């Protein structure tokens, strides 16, 4: 089990702050929304959660 980020796509406003602040390069922009492209690279630091202006990113446990 590993902690990975999850983005509520309905609430994402496409600001790309998570893409900019993530030190592990987990996120990319997919059209007008942020997407989790490299969940295995997530360190679980939570900087994406702290910086999301609309609070749509959560960290969850997942089997990778």
Backbone as CSV, one residue per row, in Angstrom:
resi,resn,N_x,N_y,N_z,CA_x,CA_y,CA_z,C_x,C_y,C_z
1,UNK,0.849,-1.188,0.000,0.000,0.000,0.000,0.888,1.242,0.000
2,UNK,0.396,2.244,-0.712,1.143,3.490,-0.858,0.150,4.643,-0.891
3,UNK,0.557,5.787,-0.364,-0.272,6.985,-0.428,-0.122,7.597,-1.814
4,UNK,-1.257,7.893,-2.445,-1.259,8.517,-3.768,-2.299,9.640,-3.794
5,UNK,-2.096,10.643,-4.636,-3.069,11.730,-4.721,-4.257,11.347,-5.602
6,UNK,-5.388,11.914,-5.267,-6.605,11.750,-6.049,-7.165,13.147,-6.291
7,UNK,-7.560,13.450,-7.527,-8.141,14.745,-7.874,-9.608,14.552,-8.242
8,UNK,-10.485,15.291,-7.581,-11.897,15.315,-7.960,-11.998,16.149,-9.237
9,UNK,-12.119,15.479,-10.366,-12.095,16.155,-11.661,-13.245,17.140,-11.848
10,UNK,-14.371,16.893,-11.229,-15.501,17.822,-11.360,-15.189,19.168,-10.728
11,UNK,-14.417,19.150,-9.662,-14.108,20.397,-8.962,-12.835,21.082,-9.415
12,UNK,-11.986,20.371,-10.154,-10.708,20.935,-10.594,-10.958,22.126,-11.523
13,UNK,-10.274,23.246,-11.235,-10.439,24.455,-12.056,-9.299,24.642,-13.048
14,UNK,-8.361,23.712,-13.076,-7.275,23.767,-14.054,-6.248,24.856,-13.816
15,UNK,-6.030,25.214,-12.573,-5.079,26.287,-12.257,-3.623,25.852,-12.400
16,UNK,-3.362,24.557,-12.369,-2.025,23.961,-12.517,-1.083,24.226,-11.345
17,UNK,-1.602,24.680,-10.223,-0.740,24.896,-9.064,-0.132,23.578,-8.592
18,UNK,-0.905,22.497,-8.599,-0.374,21.202,-8.172,0.779,20.760,-9.078
19,UNK,0.652,21.014,-10.359,1.706,20.674,-11.317,2.985,21.435,-10.966
20,UNK,2.827,22.702,-10.620,3.971,23.562,-10.314,4.639,23.232,-8.991
21,UNK,3.851,22.899,-7.952,4.429,22.727,-6.618,4.902,21.315,-6.308
22,UNK,4.439,20.325,-7.047,4.809,18.942,-6.741,6.289,18.698,-7.035
23,UNK,7.074,18.375,-6.008,8.503,18.148,-6.227,8.814,16.824,-6.931
24,UNK,7.827,15.948,-7.004,8.048,14.624,-7.589,7.524,14.504,-9.024
25,UNK,6.890,15.545,-9.546,6.386,15.506,-10.917,5.247,14.526,-11.126
26,UNK,4.363,14.438,-10.143,3.261,13.483,-10.190,2.149,13.930,-11.140
27,UNK,1.945,15.239,-11.255,0.816,15.785,-12.009,1.222,16.343,-13.368
28,UNK,0.264,16.300,-14.293,0.388,16.961,-15.592,-0.967,17.573,-15.915
29,UNK,-0.977,18.502,-16.837,-2.242,19.042,-17.303,-2.749,18.164,-18.436
30,UNK,-3.990,17.759,-18.326,-4.639,16.968,-19.364,-5.794,17.780,-19.911
31,UNK,-5.533,18.572,-20.929,-6.544,19.509,-21.411,-6.645,20.654,-20.432
32,UNK,-7.824,20.861,-19.876,-8.022,21.978,-18.953,-8.096,21.546,-17.490
33,UNK,-7.670,20.326,-17.191,-7.686,19.804,-15.816,-6.344,19.173,-15.478
34,UNK,-6.006,19.169,-14.204,-4.810,18.471,-13.742,-5.140,16.987,-13.617
35,UNK,-4.172,16.147,-13.936,-4.347,14.703,-13.807,-3.137,14.096,-13.105
36,UNK,-3.373,13.001,-12.416,-2.297,12.265,-11.753,-1.701,11.324,-12.789
37,UNK,-0.496,11.624,-13.226,0.136,10.813,-14.266,1.160,9.827,-13.717
38,UNK,1.762,10.144,-12.589,2.790,9.274,-12.021,2.518,9.025,-10.535
39,UNK,1.446,8.314,-10.200,1.118,8.112,-8.787,2.212,7.386,-8.013
40,UNK,2.941,6.532,-8.700,4.015,5.779,-8.030,5.149,6.675,-7.550
41,UNK,5.255,7.878,-8.110,6.317,8.815,-7.729,5.950,9.655,-6.504
42,UNK,4.702,9.592,-6.074,4.237,10.419,-4.956,4.978,10.051,-3.671
43,UNK,5.467,11.084,-2.980,6.156,10.879,-1.704,5.211,11.020,-0.521
44,UNK,3.974,11.473,-0.780,3.007,11.649,0.295,3.213,12.919,1.102
45,UNK,3.972,13.866,0.568,4.294,15.082,1.314,3.086,15.981,1.554
46,UNK,2.081,15.932,0.662,0.864,16.709,0.849,0.918,18.150,0.381
47,UNK,2.013,18.545,-0.254,2.114,19.928,-0.722,1.029,20.254,-1.752
48,UNK,0.617,19.271,-2.519,-0.466,19.470,-3.500,-1.777,19.754,-2.782
49,UNK,-2.050,19.017,-1.718,-3.275,19.194,-0.942,-3.289,20.588,-0.315
50,UNK,-2.169,20.985,0.268,-2.059,22.283,0.933,-2.225,23.453,-0.027
51,UNK,-1.810,23.290,-1.269,-1.805,24.404,-2.220,-2.999,24.449,-3.167
52,UNK,-3.823,23.434,-3.191,-4.983,23.428,-4.087,-5.994,24.478,-3.614
53,UNK,-6.276,25.490,-4.450,-7.166,26.573,-4.005,-8.634,26.171,-3.885
54,UNK,-9.017,25.043,-4.469,-10.409,24.602,-4.389,-10.566,23.290,-3.608
55,UNK,-9.507,22.846,-2.956,-9.534,21.668,-2.071,-10.111,20.416,-2.726
56,UNK,-9.641,20.112,-3.933,-10.130,18.910,-4.618,-9.096,17.786,-4.670
57,UNK,-7.953,17.968,-4.025,-6.928,16.919,-4.000,-6.895,16.295,-2.618
58,UNK,-6.935,14.966,-2.590,-6.804,14.225,-1.343,-5.740,13.156,-1.530
59,UNK,-5.185,12.721,-0.435,-4.233,11.598,-0.463,-4.960,10.368,0.032
60,UNK,-4.820,9.271,-0.707,-5.492,8.030,-0.359,-4.512,6.872,-0.432
61,UNK,-4.815,5.825,0.294,-4.021,4.607,0.220,-4.455,3.803,-0.987
62,UNK,-3.476,3.272,-1.726,-3.781,2.463,-2.915,-2.740,1.371,-3.083
63,UNK,-3.132,0.305,-3.739,-2.201,-0.750,-4.123,-1.669,-0.410,-5.498
64,UNK,-0.365,-0.271,-5.628,0.227,0.020,-6.926,1.027,-1.170,-7.399
